[in-house]
């Protein structure tokens, strides 16, 4: 099997060596940088399978690095996992808004970190779901071509906006989306663009989906995801 490559951007030498040792032992090809400036260009050149990114770096901060990576077509698809001591809910939200695929707070369990890196890589390798593909989860069927949702054999009556929100989440099961990302992903919705409006949509969706309403999970302080 071809080794997966990881670029670690971390200025604390002890943490870098710990990560390098454990990731190498798990079969990863590890590269690293200790400064933020130059990281974007280096990542664009090397095209690693995953970036493990500290937030507080000399030269350029991790949030700005993530924003730049996700804004470039050649690097937008590279998963970014933020590794930082800044663990407040607001910090997590900002990191996800910048496009991070996951957010791990220091101090961390190496076993948990490795599991989360593997999960991010698995999601990346999943075949992208076509926009018009029929989605089936348990006994829930979402048919975008017919704009139809079935729970078993029973039709679920949704508004246009509710359908788009459900379809957006269901296309990426397990992915956590902030409210702002949900709004951006379903442009043209018929409601005001506010956090409260997204929450109202989720309450309505869960109620209409009945026993399958639990497929939509709230991630406290961050947003929502469709359960895998």
C-alpha positions as CSV (number, residue, x, y, z in Angstrom):
1,X,0.0,0.0,0.0
2,X,1.2,3.5,-0.7
3,X,2.0,5.5,2.4
4,X,-0.2,8.4,3.3
5,X,1.7,11.6,3.7
6,X,1.2,14.1,6.5
7,X,2.6,17.6,6.8
8,X,2.9,18.7,10.4
9,X,3.1,22.5,11.0
10,X,4.1,22.8,14.6
11,X,6.7,25.0,16.3
12,X,7.0,23.1,19.6
13,X,9.9,20.7,19.0
14,X,8.8,18.1,21.7
15,X,5.3,17.9,20.2
16,X,6.6,17.7,16.7
17,X,8.9,14.8,17.6
18,X,6.1,13.0,19.5
19,X,3.8,13.3,16.4
20,X,6.5,12.4,14.0
21,X,7.4,9.2,16.0
22,X,3.8,8.0,16.4
23,X,2.7,8.8,12.8
24,X,5.8,7.2,11.3
25,X,5.1,4.1,13.4
26,X,1.5,4.0,12.1
27,X,2.9,3.9,8.5
28,X,2.6,7.6,7.6
29,X,5.2,9.5,5.5
30,X,5.9,12.5,7.7
31,X,7.2,15.9,6.8
32,X,7.2,19.1,8.9
33,X,7.7,22.8,9.3
34,X,8.2,24.9,12.4
35,X,7.0,28.2,11.1
36,X,3.8,29.4,9.5
37,X,5.3,31.6,6.8
38,X,6.1,29.5,3.8
39,X,3.7,26.7,4.9
40,X,1.1,27.4,2.2
41,X,3.6,27.3,-0.6
42,X,5.3,24.2,0.8
43,X,2.0,22.4,1.1
44,X,1.0,23.4,-2.4
45,X,4.3,21.9,-3.7
46,X,4.2,18.7,-1.8
47,X,0.5,17.9,-1.9
48,X,0.3,15.9,1.3
49,X,-2.7,13.7,2.0
50,X,-3.3,15.5,5.2
51,X,-2.1,18.6,7.1
52,X,-1.8,18.7,10.9
53,X,-1.7,22.3,11.8
54,X,-1.0,24.2,15.0
55,X,-2.8,27.6,15.4
56,X,-0.2,29.6,17.2
57,X,2.8,29.7,14.9
58,X,5.6,32.2,14.2
59,X,5.4,34.0,10.9
60,X,1.7,33.2,10.1
61,X,-1.1,31.9,12.2
62,X,-2.8,28.5,11.6
63,X,-6.2,30.1,10.9
64,X,-4.8,32.2,8.1
65,X,-2.9,29.2,6.7
66,X,-6.1,27.2,6.7
67,X,-8.1,30.0,5.0
68,X,-5.5,30.3,2.3
69,X,-5.2,26.5,1.7
70,X,-9.0,26.2,1.4
71,X,-9.2,29.2,-0.9
72,X,-6.8,27.7,-3.5
73,X,-8.2,25.1,-6.0
74,X,-4.9,23.1,-5.9
75,X,-5.0,22.7,-2.1
76,X,-8.7,23.1,-1.2
77,X,-9.2,19.3,-1.1
78,X,-6.3,18.6,1.3
79,X,-7.8,17.8,4.7
80,X,-6.6,20.1,7.5
81,X,-6.8,19.0,11.2
82,X,-6.1,21.8,13.6
83,X,-4.1,20.9,16.7
84,X,-4.1,23.7,19.3
85,X,-4.2,24.7,23.0
86,X,-7.1,27.1,22.2
87,X,-10.1,24.9,23.1
88,X,-13.0,27.3,23.7
89,X,-16.1,26.7,21.7
90,X,-15.6,30.0,19.8
91,X,-12.1,28.9,18.8
92,X,-13.5,25.6,17.4
93,X,-16.2,27.4,15.5
94,X,-13.7,29.8,13.9
95,X,-11.5,26.9,12.9
96,X,-14.3,25.1,11.2
97,X,-15.5,28.3,9.5
98,X,-12.0,28.6,8.0
99,X,-12.5,25.2,6.5
100,X,-10.7,22.8,9.0
101,X,-11.9,19.2,8.7
102,X,-11.4,18.5,12.4
103,X,-10.1,20.3,15.5
104,X,-8.0,18.6,18.3
105,X,-7.3,20.4,21.5
106,X,-4.0,20.0,23.4
107,X,-3.2,18.1,25.6
108,X,-4.5,15.2,23.5
109,X,-4.6,11.4,23.5
110,X,-2.4,10.1,20.7
111,X,-4.8,7.2,20.2
112,X,-7.7,9.6,19.8
113,X,-5.7,11.8,17.5
114,X,-4.7,8.9,15.3
115,X,-8.3,7.7,15.1
116,X,-9.5,11.1,14.1
117,X,-6.8,11.5,11.4
118,X,-7.8,8.1,10.0
119,X,-11.5,9.2,10.0
120,X,-10.7,12.3,8.1
121,X,-8.7,10.4,5.5
122,X,-11.6,7.9,5.1
123,X,-14.0,10.7,4.5
124,X,-11.7,12.1,1.9
125,X,-11.5,8.8,0.1
126,X,-15.2,8.3,-0.2
127,X,-16.5,8.6,-3.7
128,X,-18.2,12.0,-4.0
129,X,-22.0,11.8,-4.1
130,X,-23.5,13.1,-7.3
131,X,-25.9,16.0,-6.8
132,X,-28.7,14.0,-8.4
133,X,-27.9,10.6,-6.8
134,X,-30.6,9.0,-4.7
135,X,-29.5,8.7,-1.1
136,X,-30.7,5.8,1.2
137,X,-30.0,5.7,4.9
138,X,-31.8,3.1,6.9
139,X,-35.4,3.4,5.7
140,X,-35.0,7.0,4.7
141,X,-34.8,7.7,0.9
142,X,-33.9,11.1,-0.5
143,X,-34.5,11.6,-4.2
144,X,-33.3,15.0,-5.4
145,X,-34.5,14.4,-9.0
146,X,-38.1,14.1,-7.8
147,X,-37.6,16.4,-4.8
148,X,-39.0,13.5,-2.7
149,X,-38.3,12.1,0.7
150,X,-39.6,8.7,1.8
151,X,-39.5,7.3,5.3
152,X,-40.2,3.6,4.6
153,X,-43.0,3.9,2.1
154,X,-44.5,7.1,3.5
155,X,-43.8,10.4,1.8
156,X,-42.4,13.2,4.0
157,X,-43.7,16.6,3.1
158,X,-40.9,19.2,3.2
159,X,-40.6,22.8,2.1
160,X,-38.0,23.5,-0.6
161,X,-35.6,24.9,2.0
162,X,-36.1,21.9,4.4
163,X,-35.4,19.5,1.5
164,X,-32.2,21.3,0.5
165,X,-30.9,21.4,4.1
166,X,-31.6,17.7,4.5
167,X,-30.0,16.8,1.2
168,X,-26.9,19.0,1.9
169,X,-26.3,17.2,5.3
170,X,-27.1,13.7,4.0
171,X,-24.6,13.9,1.2
172,X,-21.7,14.1,3.7
173,X,-22.7,11.8,6.7
174,X,-20.5,12.3,9.7
175,X,-19.3,15.8,8.6
176,X,-19.9,18.6,11.0
177,X,-21.2,21.8,9.4
178,X,-21.6,25.2,11.1
179,X,-24.8,27.1,10.5
180,X,-22.9,29.5,8.2
181,X,-21.6,26.6,6.1
182,X,-25.1,25.1,5.9
183,X,-26.5,28.5,4.6
184,X,-23.6,28.8,2.1
185,X,-24.2,25.2,0.9
186,X,-27.9,25.7,0.2
187,X,-28.0,29.1,-1.5
188,X,-31.3,30.5,-2.5
189,X,-33.2,29.4,0.6
190,X,-36.5,31.1,1.3
191,X,-35.6,32.2,4.9
192,X,-33.5,34.9,6.5
193,X,-29.8,34.0,6.8
194,X,-29.5,33.8,10.6
195,X,-28.3,31.2,13.1
196,X,-31.8,31.1,14.6
197,X,-33.3,30.4,11.1
198,X,-31.1,27.3,10.7
199,X,-32.1,26.1,14.1
200,X,-35.7,26.5,13.3
201,X,-35.2,24.5,10.1
202,X,-33.6,21.6,12.1
203,X,-36.4,21.5,14.6
204,X,-39.0,21.3,11.8
205,X,-37.0,18.7,9.9
206,X,-36.7,16.4,12.9
207,X,-40.4,16.7,13.6
208,X,-41.4,15.9,10.1
209,X,-38.9,13.0,9.8
210,X,-40.4,11.4,12.9
211,X,-38.5,8.3,14.1
212,X,-35.7,9.2,11.7
213,X,-35.3,12.7,13.1
214,X,-32.4,11.4,15.2
215,X,-30.3,11.2,12.0
216,X,-29.7,14.9,12.4
217,X,-27.4,15.5,15.3
218,X,-26.6,18.7,17.1
219,X,-22.9,19.2,17.8
220,X,-23.0,21.6,20.8
221,X,-21.3,24.9,20.1
222,X,-20.5,24.1,16.5
223,X,-23.5,23.1,14.3
224,X,-25.0,20.0,12.9
225,X,-24.2,16.7,11.2
226,X,-26.1,13.8,9.5
227,X,-25.4,10.6,11.5
228,X,-23.3,8.0,9.8
